[in-house]
Amino acid sequence: MAESPSKSPQHQILKSPVQFLLPSPIITRRTRTHSTSKAAANNPIKTGVVKEFCKHKGHGFIVPNEKDSETLFVHVSDVEGEYVPCAGDHVTYKECLIPPKKVKIQAVEVIITHLAPGVKHHRWEDQEDN
């Protein structure tokens, strides 16, 4: 008796979503080189306000307090502390050049200094609302 198509090894490989995932171009704390991390650690601490952050997507954006500064990308692995950032939260951060071209900057070592008033804040371990 022949195997059903759903149990054949070929069919199982095609169903696996892992086979089609591409590596992320986003540089996270885990994929950042030692020299890049060291350079970022030596940068001055800056301040800004969270523009938006999505825990599900794992990233967000910060508006620096400095005039004429561009909005900065922030990855979930670079957020310190117990709370998920929300729009309006005041933060401190350091800047890190984004490889390979090193022309854009992202925020690293992000710490929430003041929670936005009137906004419900969640801890990282909280279950997401459906």
C-alpha positions, 0 to 999 in steps of 0.5 A: 500500500502506498503512503498517503501524500500527507505523510510523505517526507517531501510533503512534510518539508514543503509544509514546514514554515522554517524552510522558507524563513530568511535571516533577519537583516536587523542587528540585535544584541545577540548578532551585534559584533563585540566591537560594535557593542563596545563602540555603542557602550562608549557613546553618550547617554541620550534622551527621547520619547517612544513614538511607537513600540510593538511587542508582537513585532519586536521593535519600535521607534524613538524620537530623540529630544535633540533638535533635527534628529531623525527617528531611531529604530529600537529592537526588543533585545535592546530594551532594558527593564520590566515594562514594554515601552509605550508611546509617550514613555520617556527613555534614555538610550545610546546610539549604535550604527547599523551595519553593513553600510553604517549610515543609519543609527539605532537606539541601544541600551534603552531604559524607560525613565518616565512612564507615559501618564494615562497609558496601561503599561504591561510587563514583558511576562504579561500575556497579550490581550486578544 
